[in-house]
Amino acid sequence: MDIIETIKEQIANNTVLLYMKGSPNAPQCGFSARAAQVLMACGEKFAYVDILQNPEIRANLPKYGNWPTFPQLWVSGELVGGSDIMTEMFEKGELQQLIKDAVSQASA
C-alpha cells in the first residue's frame, strides 16, 4: 500500500490520533512528551503512531499535512497542530472540548 494511503487510512480510522516520537508512556522528545501529557489530561482514549518506528510516515506526513514538525495531532480527520498549539488550546479549555465532542460524535 502506498504510504500516503496508509496515512489517510490511519487518520480516517482514528478519531484522535497523535503522530509522535516514541510512545505516550515513553516519549522520545520533549515536545512529544508535552503533547502526550496534554492529550492524556483530556481524559479520552487516543491512538498514536511512533514516527521513529515508521520512517516512511516520518518522511511523508509533513508533506501530506502541510505541517513540517512533530508531534502532530489529528482530530476527526483534521490537523489540529503541534505541542505548542495543543498546550495553548488545553490551557483555554478548547482542546478538552474538541476531543470530547469528536469522541462523542464518533461513537454516536
C-alpha positions as MATLAB code, in Angstrom:
seq = 'MDIIETIKEQIANNTVLLYMKGSPNAPQCGFSARAAQVLMACGEKFAYVDILQNPEIRANLPKYGNWPTFPQLWVSGELVGGSDIMTEMFEKGELQQLIKDAVSQASA';
ca = [
       0.000    0.000    0.000;
       1.202    3.499   -0.818;
       2.422    5.381    2.278;
       0.045    8.309    1.653;
      -2.848    5.825    1.545;
      -1.607    4.368    4.850;
      -1.528    7.842    6.415;
      -5.017    8.654    5.100;
      -6.302    5.351    6.489;
      -4.740    5.966    9.925;
      -6.269    9.435   10.099;
      -9.678    8.193    8.898;
      -9.776    5.221   11.289;
      -8.743    7.075   14.470;
     -10.847    9.916   15.810;
      -7.956   11.231   17.907;
      -4.508   10.432   16.519;
      -1.128   11.690   17.667;
       1.916   11.279   15.458;
       4.834   11.500   17.866;
       8.396   10.474   18.599;
       8.155    7.456   20.879;
       5.006    6.429   22.745;
       2.822    8.244   25.294;
       4.468    6.278   28.115;
       7.981    6.584   26.682;
       8.195    9.760   24.584;
      11.486   10.353   22.786;
      11.448   14.168   22.769;
      10.158   16.952   24.991;
       7.562   18.175   22.512;
       6.103   14.682   22.124;
       6.125   14.277   25.912;
       4.193   17.512   26.393;
       1.728   16.644   23.619;
       1.049   13.204   25.099;
       0.615   14.638   28.626;
      -1.857   17.261   27.413;
      -3.797   14.663   25.440;
      -3.904   12.219   28.372;
      -5.157   15.045   30.597;
      -8.171   15.394   28.274;
      -9.316   12.012   29.587;
     -10.247   10.312   26.309;
      -8.578    7.393   24.571;
      -6.385    8.267   21.626;
      -4.259    6.438   19.099;
      -0.663    7.217   18.359;
       1.934    6.411   15.731;
       5.618    6.350   16.686;
       7.265    8.053   13.718;
      10.695    6.828   14.841;
       9.486    3.278   14.125;
       7.893    4.392   10.848;
      10.463    6.360    8.813;
       8.249    6.462    5.717;
       5.481    8.146    7.703;
       8.021   10.494    9.271;
       9.215   11.476    5.785;
       5.803   11.822    4.115;
       3.366   13.095    6.764;
       4.782   16.660    6.774;
       4.049   16.886    3.030;
       0.584   15.353    3.413;
      -0.476   17.556    6.322;
       1.482   20.624    5.208;
       2.959   20.762    8.720;
       6.745   20.404    8.979;
       7.241   19.274   12.576;
       6.264   16.559   15.046;
       4.241   15.843   17.062;
       1.073   16.279   15.028;
      -2.422   15.922   16.463;
      -5.252   14.920   14.134;
      -8.850   15.029   15.370;
     -11.770   13.842   13.226;
      -9.565   13.879   10.141;
      -8.360   17.453   10.667;
      -4.868   18.565   11.620;
      -5.000   20.477   14.915;
      -1.285   21.212   15.216;
       1.759   20.523   17.356;
       2.517   20.632   21.054;
       2.535   24.443   21.378;
      -0.918   24.753   19.810;
      -2.172   21.790   21.853;
      -0.875   23.299   25.101;
      -2.393   26.695   24.323;
      -5.762   25.145   23.448;
      -5.650   22.979   26.583;
      -4.991   25.983   28.822;
      -8.044   27.719   27.328;
     -10.181   24.570   27.712;
     -10.629   24.320   23.941;
      -8.721   21.076   23.399;
     -10.721   19.169   26.023;
     -13.977   20.246   24.341;
     -12.704   19.443   20.847;
     -11.617   15.941   21.914;
     -14.793   15.283   23.900;
     -17.032   16.386   21.020;
     -15.065   14.346   18.450;
     -15.160   11.177   20.553;
     -18.879   11.509   21.312;
     -19.691   12.110   17.615;
     -17.597    9.122   16.578;
     -19.361    6.795   18.984;
     -22.838    8.103   18.110;
];
